[in-house]
C-alpha cells in the first residue's frame, strides 16, 4: 500500500468508506471490512454523522456507532479517522433540526460524533456540503434564484473560527470541505489566511470516469491552493463495476434496492459511456472496476480514493486495484471516450 502526505497526515492511497454500514451492512460485517482493510495497509477511514445512505432518521448516525465499537479496541495513533458534519436543509432529524453551520451546532455535532466513535479526537472533520446555495449532487447549473439567506446561511468565516476552536481544544486535528465549489474553496483559504486561522486540508468531492467536473476549475484551485482531492464514488455508485450493464439488476445492489438514489449515475449517457470504458478494459485484459479505480488513483490531484463495499470480497477487489497501473495508451483511450461522453453523470 502506498501512502500520501495530506498536510501533516500520512494516509493510505485507499480510504475505506463506510456509508453502507447500518443499511446494507450489519455491525459484524462492518467490523470484518475494517479488519481486512487494516490487514492490507489501509489506515484511512471516512464516515459521517448522517450515514448510512440513503439517509433516514431511523438509521442516521448508526455508521459512526458501528465504527466506534471497532475503534475502541484499536491503536488509535496508527489510524486516520475522518467524519463529516451535515450541512443545512437536508437532514432536519439531526440534532433536532439544528443543522445551520454555526459555531454551537458545529461543536455539538463534533462532540456527538466523538462520543459515537468512542475516540477523543478526529484527524479530519469535514463540512459535508456548503451552507450556501450551490450546484451539487447532480445539479447541472447554478441557480441564483435559490438564494434565500436567513437561518440556513452561515458565514464562512464563522465556520472557520468554529473549526479553529475545535483544533485548539484538541477535538480535531484538521478540518476539510466536501461537495465544495471553486469559489467556496478559495473563500475558505483566503479568509483563513487573512485572519491567521487554519486552512482546510482537503476537499472530498465526487470523481470517477463518468463524473470528471473536478478536472476543470477545481483542479486549478487544487493546484494553486494546495487542496488535494479525496475522491468519493470512484465507481459511480457501482455503475463502473459493470454489474448493471445491459439492464442487469443484481439482487441486493444499491440501485435495485434504492432506485431513486444517486440519479446522476442513471442518466441516459452513463450506460453508453460505461460500455465504451468496458471495451477498453476488455481489450487490455483488465477488469472494468479495477481500471476505473486505477484511473482515479493516478490523477495528480487525488490524495486518496474512497472505496465502499458491501462484502469483504468486494473490498478485496477494490484494494487490489492498487496493483494496476494504467499505461499511456490506456489513458489516451479513456480520454477519447471522455471526449465523446463528457461528464455524463455531473
N, C-alpha and C positions, 0 to 999 in steps of 0.2 A: 504494500500500500504506500502510495506517495503522499507526502504531507506538504501543505502550502502555508505560507505565512498570511494570516488575517490580522493585520495590525500586530499586536503583541501575542496573539493566539497562534498556536500551531495546530492546524486542522487537517484531518484526512480529506483526500480529494473526493471521497464519497461520504455524504452526510446521510444518516438514517432518518428518514421522515416517519411520522407517526400518525398521520391523520385517519388511518383505518382502525386504530386501536379503540375499542369501545363500541364500534358499529359493526364492522366486518371481521374484527378480530377480538378474541377473548383476552383476558389479562394473562393467562398462561401462554397464549400464542404470542402476545407482545413480548413477554419475557424471553421466549425462545428466539425471537428475532434479535433482541438485544444481545443475548448471549452469543449468537452466531456472529453478528456484526463485530462485536468486541474481539472475538477469536480471529477474525480476518483483518484486524488492524484498524477498524473504524473507531474513531474517538469522538466524533461529532454527531450530536443528536439534536433534532429540531422538533419542537412541539408548539402548542398554542393553547391559550385558555379556552377557546371556543371549540376545540377539537373533541370528538371526531366529526368528520363530514360525511354526508351533508349535515350541517349543524342543526341541532334540535335542542330545545330546552331540556328534554328528558335525558339526553346523553352529554350535553355540554359540560366541559371540564373533566370528563371521565378519562381522557387520554393522559392528561398530566398525572392523574392519580395512579394510573397503571405504570407510568414511567417512575413515579415516586416510590412505589412499592418495590421496584427493582433497584433503583438508585441508592436506597438507604443501605444496601449491603455491598456497595461498590467503593473502590478507592476513588473518591471524588476528584482528586487532583490530576488523574490521568484522563479525565473526560472533559469535553467542551459541550456544555448544555445550553441550548437556546430556546427561548419561548417568545410568545408574542401577546401583546395586548390588543384586543379588538378595537377597531375604530367605531365611530358613532353611526347610528342609523340602521344597523343590520341585525344586531343581536340584543334586543332590549330585555331579554331574560337574564343577561349577565348583570350582576350587582344591582338588581332591582331597577334596571334601566339606566344606571349611571354610567353611560358609555362615552360621554364627552371627554376629549383628551385634555383634561385639566389636571393640575398637579395632584389634587386629592384623589382623583379616580385612578391616575397612573400609579400612585403609591399604593393604594388599596389593591389594585389588580396585581401588582408585583408581589405584594405580601401574600395574597391569596395563592398565587402560583407557587411561591416558595413553600408554603405550607403543604400544598398538594404534592409537590415534587420532593418533599422531605429533604430539602437542602437549604443551606444558609445563604447561597448566592447563585445568581445566574451569570454565566460567562458572556452571554449576549441576550439583550432584551430588545425586541423589535416592535415597531408600530405596524400592526398587521395591514392596515390601509390608511390613507390620509384622512384627516378630519374634514378637509375641504372637498368641494366638488371637483372630481377628476374623471377622466375617461379610463375605466378599468373593468376587469372581469368580462371582457368580450365587447365592450363598447367600441365603436369604430370612429367616433369623433367627439371632440369636446363640445359640450352644450352649455353656453353661458347662461341660458335661461334657467338652469337648475341651481344657480347661485341663490342661497337662502339666508345665510348668516344665522344669527341667533345662537341658541344653546348648542347646536351641532358644530359650530365653528370655534376652533381653539387656535390661538396664535401660535405659530411655530416656535417663537422664542420661549413661550411658556412651556412647551413640550420639552425643549432642550434643557431648560432650567430644572424641570422635574427629573429628567434623566440624570443630569449632573448631580442632583441631590441624592439620588439612589446610588450613584457611583461613590459619592463621598461617604455615604452611610455603609458602604460595603455590601449592599444588597445585589448590585450588578457590577460587572467589570467593564462592560461596554454596552452601547446601545446601537441599534440599527434600524433600517427602514424596510418596508415591504410594499409591493404594488405601487411604488413611487414613480413619479414623473421626473423628467429632466429639471423642470423648474423647481420642483419640490426639493430634490437633492441639492441643487445649487443654493437654495434658500437656507436649508439646514446648515450647509457648510459655511456660507457667508455669515450668517448670524452667529454661529458658534465662534468663528474666527473674530468677528467684530467684538464679541462680549467676553472673549477669553474662556470659552466653555468647550467641553469635549465635542468633537465632530462625530457623526455617525461612522460606524466601522464598515458597513456594507449595506447593500440593498438586496432583498430577496424578491425577485420578480420571475414571472413565467419565462421559460426559454426552452425551445426544442425546434426540431426541423420544420414544423408547421406553424410555429409562433416565434418569429425572429425579429420582432419590432425593437428589441434591445440593440440590434446591430446598428441602428440609426443614431439619433442624437444621444440616447442613453449611453451608448458605447463611448462617445466622445467625453461625456461627463465622467464616466468611469475612469477614463484615462487621465483627464486633466485634474480631477478632484481626488484621484486615488481611492475610489469607492468601488471595490470589486463586486461581482455578482454572485449571489448564492442562487443557483438556478433551480427553480421548482418545476414540477410537471415535465421532466425531460422526455417522458414517453407519451405526452399529450393525453394523460388520463388512461393510458393503455392502448390508444389508437396505434402508436408506433411500436407496439409489441407484435402487431399483425393479427391479434386474436379476433378482431372484429371484421376482418377482410371478407369481401363477397357476401356481406349481410349477415355474417355469423353472429349468434347471440349466445355466447358461452354461459352456462348456468352459473349464477352467483357473481358474474362480472359486474363491475360498478355501473356501467351504462345500461345494463339489463335490469339491475335492481333499482337504479335511480335514473330513469330516462330523462329527467329534466335537469340533471346535474351537468355542469360544465358544457353548456350548449355551444360554446365557441368551438369545441372539438368535434361537433356534429354538423358543422356547416357543409354545404354541398361540395366545396372544392377540397375538403380534407381527404376524403377517401381516394379520389384520383391521385392526389399527391402522395399519399401513403403507398398506393400501388406502384408508383414510379420509384419511390425510395426502396420498396421491397425488391424491385427488379435489380436495382444497383447492388443491393446486398447479396442477392442470389447469384449474380454474375461473378461476384468476388468470393463466394463461399463463406459469406458472413451471415449471421443471424440478424434480422432487422432490428430487434431490440438492442443488441449489443453495438451495432453500428450507430444507432440513434444516440445511445448513451456516450459512446466514444466521441461522437461529433461534438456534443455539448462539453464534455470534459476537456477537449482540445482547444476550445475557444479561449483566446488570450485573456479575456476579462473575467473568466469564471474561476472563482476560488474554491468552490465545492459544488458538486452536483447532488441535489437532494433526491434520494430514491425512496419509494414506498413500495410495500409488498403486502400481500395477504397470506403468504406462506414463506417458510424458510427456503423452499426450493426456488421460489420466485426471487427472493432476496439474493440467493447464491448466484443466479444468473446476472442480476444487476451488478453485484460486486465483481463478478467475473469479467465484466466488460472492461475493467481496468487493464486486462491483458491485451486488449485490442487497440492498436494504433492505426489510424486511417492514413493512407499514403496520399500524395498529391493528386494522383489520378482519381481516386475515390472522392476526395474533397471537391475536385472540379466537377465530377458527375453530380454530386449533391447540389452544387451551386447552379448547375444547368436546370435541375428540377425547380430550384428555388426561383429562378427567373420565370419559369412557366407558371408556378403557383406561389406567388409571393405572399407569405403570411396568410394562408387560408384560415387560420384559427387565431385571430387577433386577440 
